[in-house]
Amino acid sequence: YMGYIAYKFEKSYEICVECLIEILDCSQETSISEAICVSRDVMRKYKGKSLDLLKKFTSDLCKMVVDPEAKCALLFILGEFNSKIKDSTSLIKSFVETFSEENDSVKCQILNAVVKNFVNKPDESEEIVKECLQKGGKETENPDVRDRAYIYWRLLENDPDLAKEMIMGEKPAFEYLEQSNITPELANDIIENMTNISAVYH
């Protein structure tokens, strides 16, 4: 809910960022995973205003993240804000090393993060981009992962400047869309039958 408040009310984002920093300092994997996902969206929403969060993305934090969605959020941050993170290459490298063990959505985000890092820091990340594209293109059976690896490979081979322009181009503004899967009629029905087991099954 803290994320929803931050998305909807700009005046609250500073307090929300402070709270996220405190949560990222704790040692509970579940709360850290949620905080990373919210941090990604807050940073997308407020861009330069929320970069204090980047100080918390360390190797120790990366080791604690197990949930695939949180890994994807973490990799998005490491890739998108790599120029603001001094040791982004080494942080991303730890994910490249476990590439074959990750699920497909995480593999796609590893590819994204590696390539974003490479176009900004080519000298220090040349080896990991080669390793990652090799693993993505030749050591995976998932067509989405494989195709993404080959597209990046060709793009970087043919025109590195164009690749940087495309990969690090301006992203659409983050918009929080409040959605409900429960119709008003169903909600009323559940409220009327709150003490019945049917409400739980709904």
N, C-alpha and C positions, 0 to 999 in steps of 0.2 A: 504493500500500500504506500510505502514511502516513495517508491518510484512513481506511482500514479500522481501523487501530490507534486513531485518535482516536475513531471511532464506538463501538468495542467496549470500550475501556478509558478511563474518565473521567480517571484519574490522568495519562494521557499528553497530554491536550488542550493544556496550556500549552506543552509542548515542540513539539507539532505546529503550534500557532499561530505560534510563533517561527520555525519552519522555513518555513511558508507565507509569512510576511512577508519572509523572505530570498529566497524564490523569486520573489515579486512584485516584488522590487527588481531582478531580473536582466532582461536584454533579449531573451530567447529567447521568441518568440511561442508555441511549442508548450508549453513548461513553464509559462508564464504562464496559458495557457488551462486547463490541467489544474488549476493551483493555484486559479484562480477557481472552478471547479466544485467542488473540495473545500472551499474557503472557504465557499461557499453552504451546503453540507450541515453543516459544522462549526458555522456560525452558527445554522442551524436547530436543530441538536441541543442546543447549549449556550447559545443565546440571548444574554443579557447578559454571559456570561463570556468571549466571544470577540470583543468589539467593537473590540479593538485593530486588528483587520484592516481596519476601515473607513478608517483613516488612509491606507491604500495605494490607495484607489479615487479616483484623480485623473483629470484630463482626459488627461494623457499616457498613463496606463494604458488608458483607454477607446479611445484611438486605435490602440493596439497590437493590440487584440483583433479577430481576423478569423473565427475558428471560430464557427459559429452556436450550438452548444451552450454555448460560453463566453460568448457575447453574452447568451444567455438567462439564464445564471447571474448575470452581471454586472447585468442589468436587474432580476432578482429582488431582488438585494441593494440596488440603488439605490431600488427601490420600497418594499420591506419595511422598510428602515432609514432612510428619507428624513429622519425627524425627527432622526437622529443625524449626518446628513451635511449640512454647512452649505450646500454648493453643489450639492445634488442636482438642483435644477431645471435648472441649466445643463448638468450632465452628461447628464441625460436628454434635454435639448433637442437635443443633437448627434445622438442616434438618431432623433428625430422628423424632423430635416432629411433623413435618408437613408432614411426610412420605405419609400418605393416601391422601393428597391433591395434591401431585406432579404427573407429568405425568410419563409414564413408563420408559423413558430414564433416567430421573432424579432419579427415584427409583433405577434403576440398578447402577447408579453412587454412590448413597448413600450407597448401600450395599458394593460396592468396597471400598469406602473411610473408612467406619466403620471397615471393616475387615483388611485393611492395617494398620489402626491406632491400632487395637487390637493386631496384631502380634508384634508390636513394643512397645506398652504401655499397656500390659494386665492388670496391676493393676488398672489403672485409667479408663479403658474403658470396663471392663467386663459387667457392667450393660447395657450400650448402645448397645453392640454387641448382647446381648440376646434379648433386646427389638426390635432391627432392624431386626434380623433374624426371630423373631416371626411375626412381621408385614409383612415382605416379603414373608414368607412361608404360613401364614394362613389367612392374611387379605387382600390379593390381588387376583384378578382373572386372571391377565396376566400370561401366562405360562412361559415367559422368566424371569420375576421377581421372580416368585415362584421357578422355577428350580434353579436359581442362589442362592437363599437363602438356599435351601436344600443342594446344592452342598457344599456351604461354611460351613453349619452346620455340615455335615458329615465329611468334611475335618478337621475341627477344633476339632471335637470329637475324631477322630481316630488317628491323628498324627499332633499335633500342630507344631512340628519342621519342618515337611515336608510341612505343610501349609505355614509357613513363607517363606521357601525356594522357593516355587512355586509362592506365591503371590508377594513377594518382589524381585523376580529374575530380572536379567538384561533384560531390554526391548530392542526391536530393535531400532536402531538409527532412529531419525526423518528425513524423507526425504521430501523436498518440491517438488512436481511434478506439473509443470506448465501445466495446461490443458486448452484447448479451445474447447467449444462446437460448435463453428461456423467454418464451412469449409471456405477455402480461396475463393471458388466460391461464397458462400453466402455472405461473407463480401464484395466482389467486387460488387455484385448485390445491396446490401444495400447502399453502397457508391454512386452508380450510381443513385439510386432512393431515396436519402436522403430527398428530399423535399416532397416525396409522403407519404401518410398515410400507404401504404403497408410496408414501412420500419419500422414503429412503430409496426405493427402487427407481423413482422418477429421477 
